[in-house]
Amino acid sequence: MLLYGASVAVTLLVDIVMHIPPMYLKSSLFSQIVTGALCAILMTMTIPSWLHAQTVERIAAIVNDEVISTYDVEQRMGLVLSSSNMQPTQDIIQRLQGQVVQALVDEKLQLQEATKYEVDIDEDEVNAAITRLAEQNNIRPDVLENSLKQNGINIVTLRKQIEAELAWNRVVNGLLASRVSVTEDEIDHVLNRLVTSANKPQYLVSEILLEVPNAGQEENVRQGGLQLIQQMQQGVPFSAVAQQFSSSASAAQGGDIGWIHDDELAPELSAVIQNLKPGQLSSPIRTLAGYYILALRERRVVGGADPLKSKIDVRQIMIPLTQDADADTVEEAREGVLKIGSQLNGCTNLEEAASSVGGAQASSLGRVMVSDLAGRFRSAVATLKAGQSSEPVRTEAGLHILIVCEREDTGQISSLPSREQIENRLYDQQLSMLARRHLRDLRRDATIEMR
């Protein structure tokens, strides 16, 4: 088997060389390709079966004379699927591959720009970022690396992604930060708007921005967005998808943009967020920046009761599902919990309603403060009144519907954001916009060949 893998890798090496334009053979590009192909000999046995079955080492793209191989694409695809808990179905792979290739192209451009301005990210910085990532997942860095290895993913793939992120952030801050200017008048304008909106709803929102590199990819990006929404509706965490795919500055925070009023959003986004219920996702929304996917986590009114401080008696009905349940199984369970929900009369007939669908289980979560519930449960019940039930909630254990039996509002929403908080948000928004424009200009001026 080992000899077979080596034979395949050598064949691939020849294939790559045959595809290199003559002008590149005298440059350092040739040695880079040879080195990458020889490394593939050692990596062949670690690629997951779903990747190995389609692995034919070729050039996926050339970005200003630098190569992105199909191995790079497949490794990144594996990292995306592993970190977001997506199931590697053929449909998902086909839908996401274009976005993964574009992300790798952008990273090449970002690293090339970093080299131009002599920005260097050392190993200690990457190691520190990996340690932070592991801590966020409550594991040790070596456990994270072993987990990737078990899924056929070389830790180098993660290190390259982190290096590109760190380098680009440094370029953006060094090159563009001086162009950002948040004036006192701008801060006053936001504060005055918040004061006049004191009795209007605020929304706790997360976002994903999918950029459209060119008009020819418009439909592919939209379809990719729909595929991401389907995965999140089946239980993939929004934050994981945002970190991997979003082009917004909020991606580092899992897409979280905090509490906002609807008039702080672009008009096309504001119109959508007003009609979402807590826990719901929007369809892809076209804006000048690209396609947005919004998640409404909670809604509140400043000066009114704080939903996070409310105490509730909450119960649930769950249909168990394995984490890797296929789409048809999840949809069948969803229809089941919706059927149960239609039969509920507050909390008076939970057991009877649950018995109408095979496998459904009714239980009590007790009397708790909303803020103490897990994130998805918290969003689902934050604004429910006594006797109301939630939309279906997908977790690793199954599909749930939550019912609020009693509710006691004990806290009030207090202060407006400080001037410093407003300034920081405006600064981040302006810097993010300049960064997207700069990357767009790099794409326009680059020589990019897709294979």
N, C-alpha and C positions, 0 to 999 in steps of 0.2 A: 504493500500500500504506500509506504514511504517513497519507494522508487517511482511508483506511479505518479505521486504528487509532484516529485521533482521533475519528472518528464513533462507533466502538464505545464509546470511553471516555466521550463525552458522553452516549450512551444509558445507560451504566451510572450516570453521575452522576444522571441523572433518576430511574433506578430506585431508587438509594439514598435520594434525597430523599423519594420516595413511600413509602418504608418507615420513615421516621423518625416516631415518635409526635409529635403536635402539641406536647406539653409540652416537647420538646427543641429545637424550632425557634428559641426565643428565647434559648437558651443558646449557649455557645461551641462546643458539640458540632457545630452546623450548619457552622460555618466549618472545623472540623477535618475533617469528612467531605468538604466541597468540596475542601479542600486535598489530602486523600488521593486523591480521585478524579482531580484534575487531574495529580497526580504519576503516576498510573497511565497517563496518555496517553504520558508519556515512557518509561515502563517496558515498554510493551506489546511492543516488538520484542525484549526481552531474555529473555522467559519461555521456558523450554525447550518443545519441541514437545509433550511429554507433558503439560505444564501448560497450554500455550496452547490445546490442543484442548478443554479443559474450563473455560476461564476465562470466567466470567460474574460480573462484579464485583458482589457483593452483601454484605449484612451477615451475617457468620457467627455473631456473638455480641455482646451488649451486657453490659458488666460495670460496674455502678454508673454508668451513663450514658456510658461510654467504649466505642467501637466497635472490634471486631475484624472486619476485612473478609476476604472470601474470598481477596483478593490476599495478605493477611498470612499466611493459612493455607497457600496454595500456595507462597509464598516460603519459609516455614519448612519445609514438606515437602521442597522442593528442597534446602535446607540439610542437613536430616537425611539424606536419601538420598545426597547428595554426600559428606558427612563420614564416613558409615558404609559407603560403597561398596555400598549396597543397590541392587538392580536395580528400576527404577520400573515394575514390572508392575501391572496394574490391581488384582490381588488385594492386593498389598502396600499400594498407595495407599489402598484401601478399609479395610484392617485398621488402618493407622497413623493415618488421618486423625483419628479420634476422640481418640487420644492427643495428637496435635499440637494440636488445638483446646483440649484440657484444659490442656496446657502453656502455651498462650498466655493462657488465662483466668487461670491461676495467676500468670503473670508480670504481668498487669494488676493483680491484687490485691497482689502484692508491691511493685510500683512505687507503687501508691496508698498503701500502708502507709509506704513510704519518704518520700513527699511529706508525709504526716501528721506524721512525726517530723523533717521538714526535712533529710532525707538527700539529698545531691546528689552525683552521680557526674559528674566533669568529663571532658572529652574525652581529657585526658592519661592518665587511669586506664584508659579503654577502649583507647586506643592501646597502652599498656604491656601490657595483657592480650592484645591481638591479636599483639603482638610475641612474647610468651611462647608463644602458641599456634603461631605460625609456626616458632619455634625448635624446639619439640617435634616438628615435622614436617620439620625440617632444610631449611626454605625461608625466603626473605625475606618480610616482610609484603606487599610489592607483588606478589610471585608468588602469595601466598595470595589476594589480592584479585582478581588477573587470573584465577586458576583458578575462583573463584566466578563471576566475570563470564562466563567461557566456558560455564558451566553455567546461565546465565540467572538468577543469584542476585545481588541487589543487596547490596553490602557492608553497607548499613544494616540488613539483616536480622540479620546476625551481630552488629553493634554493639548492636542492641536487646537481643538475648539476653544478651550479656555485661553490658550495663548493668543488666539486671534481676538477674542473678546477683550482681554486686558490691553493688548496693543492698540486696538481701535479706540477704546475709551481714553487711552493716553493721548492718541493723536487728536481726537475730538476735543478734549479739554485743552490741549496745548495750542491747537490750531484755530479752534472756533470759539472757545469760551470767551475770548476777549471781545467778540462781536455781540455777545448777549448783554443786553442792558434792560433791567427791570426798574422802571421809574416809580417814584412815590405816587404819581398820578394813577399809574396802572394798579398799584396796590389799593389805593383809595377807591378806585372804580369797582374792584372786586368786592371790597368790604361793604361799600354802599349797596351793591347789588345783593349781597348776602343779608344785610339788614332789612332791605325792603322785601326779601323773600323769606323772612323769619317764620312765617306761618305756612310756607309752601313745603312740599315734600323734598327731602334729600334722599339720594340714592347711593348705596354702597355698591360700587361697580368694579368689575374686572374687564379687561379688554385684551383682544388679540388683533394685531394689525398685520395683514398679509399684503405686502407690496406687489404691484404689478410691474415687473421690469420693463415690459414692452407690450404694445397692443396685441401682438400675436399670442400672448400668454394669458390674456384676459379670462377666457373661459376656463382654462386649466386651473388658474388660481381660485376662481369661484367654486369649481367642482371640488378642488382640494379643501376649501373651506367647509363645504357641505359634508365631506368625508370626516373632517375633524369634529364637526358638530355631532355627527352620528356616533363617533367614538366616545365623545364626552357624555352623551346621553346614555351610553351603555356603561358608564362608570369611570372612564379615564379622567383623572384630575385635570381641571381647567388650568391650574398653575403649571403642571408639567408640560402641557401643550404650549402654553404661552412662553415658557422658558425656551422651548426648542424652536418655535416657529414665528413668534411675534417679532416684528421690526420696531415696535414701540419701545421707548425708554423704560416703560413699566415691566418689560419682560423679565428684568432681573428680580422683580418682586412678584413673579408669577402672574403678571398682568394686573395686579391690584393698583387702582388709582384712588382708592379711598372714598370718603363721603363727598358727593358733589350735588349741586343743583342741576336740573336738566338744562338750564340756559348756559352752563359752563361747557356744554358739548356743542359740536357742530350741529346745525339745524337738522340734518338728516339722521344724526344719532339721537338727538333729543326727542324727536318724534317717535322713535322706536322704544326708548327706555321708559317712556311714560306708560306704555301699554304692556310692559313685561310684569310678570308676577315674580316675587322673590323665589330664587332657585331656577328661573327660566333662562334659556339662552336665546339670543336673537339669531335670525338667519344672517348670512353674509350681507353687509351693508356697504354699498359702493360710495366712496368719498374720493376727493382729489388725491388723498394720500394712498389709497388702496382699499382693500376690503376689511372692514371691521367685524369682529364677532364680539358681542357684549354679553356679559353675564350679570344679571341683577341679583345681588346677594341679600340685600335688605333694603327696606324703605322706612323713613321716619320723618317727623316734623319737628324742627327746632322749637323748643319751648313746650313741646308736648311730651307724652310719655316716651321714655327710652325703651324700645323693644328688648334691648339686650339685658335690661335690669328687671324685666318682668319675671314673675314666678308663675310657673305653669304646672299643671298636672297633665302629663302627656303619656299617651299610649301608642302602640304601634301594631300594625299587622304586616307580617313579612312572608314573602315567598322565597325560600332559600335558592341561591344560585351559586355555582362555582365561579371563581374569578375569570376563568377562561371560557365561560358559556358563549356559544355562538349567537349571532344576531337573531336568528329565528327563535331560539330558546328565550332570549331576553324579551323579545317582542311578545311572545306568548305569556310570559310572566307579567309583563306590563298590562296586557289586556285583562289578566286575572285581577291585579290589584285595582284597576279602574272599575271592574265589575263589582268588587267588594266595596269600593268607595261610594258607588252609586246606591248601595243598599244601606249605608250607615245612617243612623239617626243619632248623631252626637256620639256619646260613649255608652249608650244604653244597650246596644245590640252587637258589640264587637265580636263575641264568640260566634254568634249566629251568622253574622256576615262572613267571618273568616271560614266557616265550615262550608260555604258555598263553592269554594275553590280548593281542589285537592292540594295538600301540602302547605297551605297557608297557616301561619301561626300568629296568635294574638298574645301580646304581653304588655307589661307596664314599664315605663322608664322612670316612674315616680314623680315626685314634686321637685322640680329643679328650677334654677335660674336659667334663662335662655342662653346667656353667655357661657354657661358651663357645658352646653351640648357640643358635640362634634360639629365641625364646620358645615357639612351638608345638612345635618339635621337642624342646626341653628338657623340657617337661611330658610329652610322649608317652613319653620313654625314661627319665625320672628314676628310676623304681622297677623297671624291667625287669631280669630276670636274664639271664645269658648264654644265648643260644639262643631267647629270647622275642622276639615281634614286637609292634608297637604297633597301636592302633586306627588307622583311616584319618585322615590329617591333611591338611586343605585349605590350600593356599597360593595365591598369585597364579600360580604356575607350573603347578599341577595338584593331583592327589590322590596322597598318599604313604603308604607303609607302611614303618616303620623296623624294622630287625632288629639287636639287640645280639649281636655275635659273641663278644666277650670283655668282662669287667668287672673292674676293680680298684678296690676301695674304699680310698681313701687318706686320707680326712679324717673327723673326728668332729664331731658337733654338740655345741657347747659350752654357753655360758652361757644362763641364763634371762633374760627381759627385765628391764630395770632398773625400779625403782620409778617413775621419771619416765615411762618408756614406758607402763607400766600405767596411770598416772594420766592421761596424755594420751588413751589409748584410751577409758577410762571417761568422761572429760570430753566427748570427741567424741560418744560414744554418747548421753549424757544431753542434750547440746545439740541433737543431731539429732532426738531424740524430742520435745523441747519445740518445735522449729521446725516439725515436722510437725503437732503439735497446734495451734499458733498459726495455721498456714495453713488447717487444717481449720475452725477457728473463723471465720476470715475468709470462707471459702466459705459457711459456714452463715449468716452475718450479711449477706452481700452480696445484691444484686439482680442475678441473672444470667439473661439470656434467651438461649437457644440458638435459632438459626434453622435 
